[in-house]
Amino acid sequence: MGSQTENLLTVIDVGSAKTCVIVAEVNDYALRYRGHGISDTRGMRKGVIADLDKAVKSIRKAVEKAEDVAQAPVEHALAGVAGSHIRGVNSHGGISLGRSREISREDVRQAVEKARSIAMPDDREPLHLLPQEFIVDGQGGVHDPAGLMGRKLEVRVHVVTAGTTATQNVVTAVNRAGIHVNDTVFEALACADSVLQTDERELGVCLVDIGAGSTDLIVYFEGVVIHSGVIPVGGDHFTNDVAVGFSTPVLDAENIKKMFGCAVVTRIPLGNEIEVPSVGDRPSRMVQQRMLGEILEPRARELMELLRDHLRQAGILDLLGAGVVFTGGGARLTALLEVADDILRRPVRLGYPVPIAKLPSNLLELEFATAIGIVLYGHRARQARMHIDRGLGAKLRALFARQSV
């Protein structure tokens, strides 16, 4: 079984609403689906683990389902990290080479280390170091400086940082479910692999992943990451508003939101009625569907205003030539894009994941974009490592790859 499991790539996306495990098979450069498992998540709040034992059970359940379908044991996995503890920061560092000489790989590594060594509180750790550009003797826009002549080498990087305990808790939960975590990845970064197109990354695009507990975002411009962050509002907030507004259990509120929810009141025909279960033993009642819209529209507008203000504050709203791409289960809400278009004044679209071979069509949905993205991210990282192992010259990206957890 050993050689078989070596070819398997497993990813675990522990979301606030559901835990998704996907097993893929990697042969040479081909990637194909082998199995998946989904379970309702317990023990998570706003993208962060609040009850370890419950989270472990959810992971174990999803893993067992995936193992059954894949007909193979899951021993290692790549785990996604998200939630309001994520912060992105741009950093800059460099080294002086003394006289003008050829820049070596070691010089590149040292420059990157300089950019990496930013002061960080004890409770935070770098999750990713993403290259933006190298600058040789003041000349910017260099992608790979090795072999060029220069006296001074500088580098600009984007550092995605995470709360140490929040990340460690995800790793601990997966470990306790009997699986070794090979690495952790910021979910929005991985998600970009499954939904963004190359020309969008060049023109400037913001990927917005609306999860249950929070909304993660990552911004590309001229092909590189220039910003990442999190807005602490997600699909659960919409559901809770419905539960409170209609005095109905949260589970029923979630179903009502999914079946009848609309982010623009005026899109709902007058006179439409929906059945709303009551709390306790009281009978359910009929209410106007527009009342549901009146609860959801303000929350949708609030989320888009928070997003707009976040991007404006970071000074990048005007760089989004390709606009904003929405994904994640929370992006399913009918007419949400209309609200986004009205407030952001940028092109908007939904980001469905690209298929991988043999993938069941029911996984090609917004809520699985992150898990599929982590598969693609893991495959890309593995290919880069293979290039290095085969002595084809160290790919520059490997310099920025995080050490395994």
C-alpha positions in Angstrom: 0.0 0.0 0.0 3.0 2.3 0.7 3.8 3.2 -2.9 0.1 3.7 -3.6 -0.4 6.1 -0.7 2.7 8.1 -1.8 0.9 9.0 -5.0 -2.1 10.3 -3.0 -2.7 13.9 -2.2 -5.2 14.5 0.5 -6.6 17.9 1.6 -8.7 18.9 4.5 -10.8 22.0 4.6 -12.2 22.5 8.1 -14.8 25.2 7.6 -17.2 26.7 10.1 -20.2 24.9 8.5 -18.7 21.7 6.9 -15.5 19.7 6.9 -14.5 18.6 3.4 -11.8 16.0 2.6 -10.7 15.3 -0.9 -8.3 12.6 -2.0 -6.6 12.9 -5.4 -4.1 10.7 -7.2 -0.9 12.2 -8.7 0.8 10.2 -11.4 3.7 12.0 -13.1 2.0 15.3 -13.9 -1.6 14.0 -14.1 -4.0 14.7 -11.2 -7.2 12.8 -10.8 -10.0 12.6 -8.2 -10.0 9.4 -6.0 -12.6 10.2 -3.3 -14.1 12.7 -0.9 -16.0 12.9 2.3 -18.1 15.7 3.9 -19.3 16.1 7.4 -21.1 18.9 9.3 -18.5 20.8 11.3 -18.9 20.9 15.1 -16.7 22.9 17.5 -15.9 25.9 15.1 -16.7 29.5 15.6 -15.8 32.2 13.0 -13.3 30.0 11.3 -11.4 29.2 14.5 -11.6 25.9 16.6 -13.5 26.5 19.8 -14.1 22.9 20.9 -11.3 20.5 19.9 -13.0 17.2 20.6 -16.0 18.1 18.5 -13.8 19.3 15.6 -11.7 16.1 15.8 -14.9 14.0 15.4 -16.0 16.1 12.4 -12.6 15.6 10.7 -12.6 11.9 11.5 -16.1 11.4 10.0 -15.2 13.2 6.8 -11.9 11.3 6.5 -13.5 7.9 7.0 -16.0 8.7 4.2 -13.2 9.8 1.9 -11.2 6.6 2.7 -14.2 4.5 1.8 -14.7 6.2 -1.6 -10.9 6.3 -2.4 -10.4 2.7 -1.2 -7.1 3.9 0.4 -6.0 5.0 3.9 -5.4 8.7 4.5 -2.2 9.2 6.5 -1.0 12.7 5.4 -2.8 15.8 4.4 -2.6 19.5 3.5 -4.8 21.6 5.8 -6.5 24.9 5.0 -6.3 27.8 7.4 -8.8 30.7 7.4 -10.6 33.0 9.8 -10.3 36.5 11.2 -6.8 35.9 12.7 -5.3 36.1 9.1 -3.4 39.3 8.2 -1.4 40.2 5.2 1.6 42.6 5.1 3.9 43.7 2.4 7.6 43.7 3.2 10.8 44.8 1.6 14.4 43.8 2.2 17.8 43.5 0.5 21.5 43.0 0.6 24.5 44.8 -0.7 26.8 42.8 -2.9 29.8 45.2 -2.6 31.2 45.3 -6.1 29.2 44.6 -9.3 29.1 40.8 -9.7 26.9 38.0 -10.8 24.0 37.4 -8.5 23.9 33.8 -7.1 21.1 31.7 -5.7 22.6 32.2 -2.2 22.3 36.0 -2.7 18.7 35.6 -3.6 18.0 33.5 -0.6 19.7 36.0 1.7 17.7 38.9 0.2 14.5 36.9 0.8 15.5 36.2 4.4 16.0 39.9 5.0 12.5 40.6 3.7 11.1 37.8 5.7 12.5 39.0 9.0 9.8 41.4 9.9 9.0 42.2 13.5 6.1 40.1 14.5 4.3 39.6 17.8 4.8 36.3 19.6 1.3 35.2 18.9 1.7 35.4 15.1 3.6 33.4 12.5 4.3 33.7 8.8 2.1 31.3 6.8 3.3 32.2 3.3 6.0 34.3 1.7 4.8 35.4 -1.7 7.3 37.1 -4.1 6.2 40.3 -5.8 9.4 41.5 -7.5 13.2 41.7 -7.2 15.0 45.0 -7.6 18.6 45.0 -9.0 20.5 48.3 -8.6 17.2 50.2 -8.4 15.7 48.5 -11.4 12.4 46.8 -10.5 10.2 44.3 -12.1 12.8 41.5 -12.1 11.2 38.0 -11.6 14.4 36.0 -11.3 17.7 37.9 -10.6 20.0 34.9 -10.5 22.7 35.3 -13.1 22.2 39.0 -13.5 25.0 41.5 -12.7 24.5 43.9 -9.8 25.8 45.6 -6.7 22.5 45.7 -4.7 19.7 43.2 -4.6 16.3 44.0 -3.0 13.1 42.0 -2.9 9.4 42.9 -2.2 7.3 40.2 -0.8 3.8 39.7 0.6 3.7 37.9 3.9 0.5 36.2 4.9 0.5 35.8 8.7 -1.7 33.8 11.0 -2.5 33.6 14.7 -0.1 30.9 16.0 -2.6 29.2 18.3 -5.4 29.2 15.7 -3.2 27.5 13.1 -1.8 25.1 15.7 -5.3 24.2 16.8 -6.2 23.1 13.2 -3.0 21.0 13.0 -3.7 19.5 16.4 -7.3 18.6 15.5 -6.2 16.9 12.2 -3.4 15.1 14.1 -5.8 13.9 16.7 -8.0 12.5 13.9 -5.0 10.3 13.1 -3.5 12.3 10.2 -0.2 14.0 9.8 -0.3 17.5 8.5 2.3 18.0 5.8 1.6 21.7 5.5 -1.0 24.5 6.1 -2.2 26.9 3.4 -4.2 30.1 3.6 -7.5 29.1 2.0 -8.1 32.1 -0.1 -4.6 31.7 -1.7 -5.4 28.1 -2.6 -8.9 29.0 -3.7 -7.4 31.4 -6.3 -5.8 28.3 -8.0 -9.3 26.9 -8.7 -11.2 30.0 -9.7 -9.0 32.8 -11.0 -7.8 33.2 -14.6 -4.3 34.3 -15.5 -5.4 37.5 -17.3 -7.5 38.5 -14.2 -4.4 38.2 -12.0 -2.5 40.5 -14.4 -5.3 43.1 -14.7 -6.0 43.2 -10.9 -8.6 41.1 -9.2 -9.9 40.5 -5.7 -11.0 37.0 -4.8 -13.6 37.0 -2.1 -14.4 33.6 -0.4 -17.5 33.9 1.7 -17.4 31.1 4.2 -19.8 30.5 7.0 -17.7 32.1 9.7 -15.8 34.8 7.8 -15.0 36.2 4.4 -11.4 35.7 3.2 -9.9 37.7 0.5 -6.8 37.9 -1.6 -5.8 40.5 -4.3 -3.6 40.0 -7.3 -2.1 42.7 -9.5 0.4 42.2 -12.4 0.3 38.5 -11.6 1.4 38.7 -7.9 -0.3 38.9 -4.6 -0.4 42.4 -3.2 -2.9 42.1 -0.4 -4.7 39.5 1.8 -7.1 39.9 4.6 -10.3 38.8 6.3 -13.7 40.4 6.9 -15.3 38.9 10.1 -18.7 38.5 8.5 -19.8 35.3 6.8 -22.9 33.2 5.8 -23.7 32.4 9.5 -24.3 36.1 10.2 -27.0 36.1 7.5 -28.5 32.9 9.0 -28.5 34.3 12.5 -30.3 37.5 11.4 -33.0 35.3 9.9 -33.3 33.2 13.1 -33.6 36.3 15.2 -35.9 38.2 12.8 -38.3 35.3 12.3 -37.9 33.7 15.8 -37.1 30.4 14.2 -34.4 27.7 15.0 -31.0 28.3 13.4 -31.2 25.1 11.4 -34.6 26.2 9.9 -33.3 29.7 9.3 -30.4 28.2 7.3 -32.8 26.2 5.1 -35.1 29.2 4.6 -32.1 31.3 3.6 -30.9 28.7 1.1 -34.3 28.0 -0.4 -36.0 31.5 -0.5 -33.3 34.0 0.4 -32.6 37.0 -1.9 -30.3 40.0 -1.3 -32.5 42.5 -3.1 -36.0 43.0 -1.7 -37.5 44.4 -4.9 -36.5 41.2 -6.8 -39.0 39.2 -4.7 -42.6 39.1 -6.2 -45.2 40.8 -4.0 -47.6 38.3 -2.3 -45.1 35.4 -2.3 -45.4 33.6 1.1 -43.1 31.1 2.8 -43.6 28.8 5.7 -41.5 29.6 8.8 -41.2 27.0 11.6 -41.6 28.4 15.1 -39.4 27.9 18.2 -40.7 25.3 20.7 -44.0 23.5 20.1 -45.8 26.4 18.5 -47.2 25.8 15.0 -45.3 27.1 11.9 -46.6 30.3 10.3 -46.8 31.9 6.8 -44.9 35.1 6.3 -44.3 37.4 3.3 -41.1 36.3 1.4 -40.3 40.0 1.1 -39.8 40.1 4.9 -36.9 37.6 4.4 -35.4 40.0 1.8 -35.8 42.9 4.3 -33.6 40.9 6.8 -31.0 39.8 4.2 -30.5 42.9 2.1 -29.1 45.1 4.9 -26.6 42.4 5.8 -25.6 41.9 2.2 -25.1 45.6 1.8 -23.1 45.7 5.0 -20.8 43.0 3.8 -20.1 44.7 0.5 -19.6 48.1 2.2 -17.0 46.4 4.6 -15.3 44.9 1.6 -15.3 48.2 -0.3 -13.9 50.1 2.7 -11.3 47.4 3.4 -10.0 47.6 -0.2 -10.1 51.4 -0.2 -8.2 51.6 3.0 -5.5 49.3 1.6 -5.4 51.6 -1.4 -6.1 48.9 -4.0 -9.8 49.3 -5.0 -8.7 51.3 -8.1 -6.3 48.5 -9.1 -9.0 46.0 -9.7 -9.3 46.1 -13.5 -10.7 42.6 -13.6 -13.0 43.3 -10.7 -14.1 41.0 -7.9 -14.7 37.2 -8.0 -17.0 35.8 -5.4 -16.9 32.2 -4.3 -17.7 30.1 -1.2 -21.1 28.8 0.0 -22.1 32.3 1.1 -21.8 33.6 -2.4 -24.8 31.4 -3.4 -27.3 34.0 -2.1 -29.6 35.1 -4.9 -28.9 38.6 -6.2 -25.8 39.1 -4.0 -23.8 40.1 -7.1 -26.3 42.9 -7.8 -25.6 44.3 -4.4 -21.8 43.9 -5.0 -22.1 45.6 -8.4 -24.0 48.5 -6.9 -21.6 49.1 -4.0 -18.2 48.1 -5.4 -18.7 49.6 -8.9 -16.4 47.0 -10.3 -17.0 44.0 -12.6 -18.2 41.1 -10.5 -18.7 37.3 -11.2 -19.1 34.1 -9.4 -16.0 31.8 -9.2 -16.8 28.2 -9.8 -13.9 25.7 -9.4 -12.2 24.2 -12.4 -12.7 20.5 -12.7 -10.0 17.9 -12.1 -10.2 14.5 -13.9 -12.9 12.2 -12.6 -14.3 14.8 -10.2 -18.0 14.3 -9.5 -20.1 17.1 -10.9 -21.7 17.8 -7.5 -18.3 19.1 -6.3 -18.1 21.8 -9.0 -20.0 24.2 -6.7 -19.0 27.4 -5.0 -18.7 25.8 -1.5 -16.0 23.4 -2.8 -13.8 25.9 -4.6 -11.5 26.1 -1.6 -11.0 22.3 -1.1 -10.4 21.9 -4.9 -8.0 24.9 -4.8 -6.0 23.2 -2.0 -5.7 20.1 -4.2 -4.4 22.2 -7.1 -2.1 24.2 -4.8 -0.7 21.0 -3.3 -0.1 19.5 -6.7 1.7 22.6 -7.9 3.9 22.6 -4.8 4.7 18.9 -5.3 5.7 19.5 -9.0 8.0 22.3 -7.9 9.7 20.0 -5.4 10.0 17.3 -8.1 11.8 19.8 -10.4 14.3 20.6 -7.6 14.8 16.9 -6.7 15.5 16.0 -10.3 18.1 18.7 -10.4 16.4 20.8 -13.0 17.5 24.0 -11.2 15.9 25.4 -8.1 12.6 27.0 -9.1 12.5 30.4 -7.6 9.2 29.7 -6.0 10.8 27.1 -3.8 12.7 29.8 -2.1 9.5 31.1 -0.8 7.9 27.8 0.1 7.2 27.5 3.8 8.8 24.7 5.7 6.4 21.9 6.4 4.6 22.1 9.7 
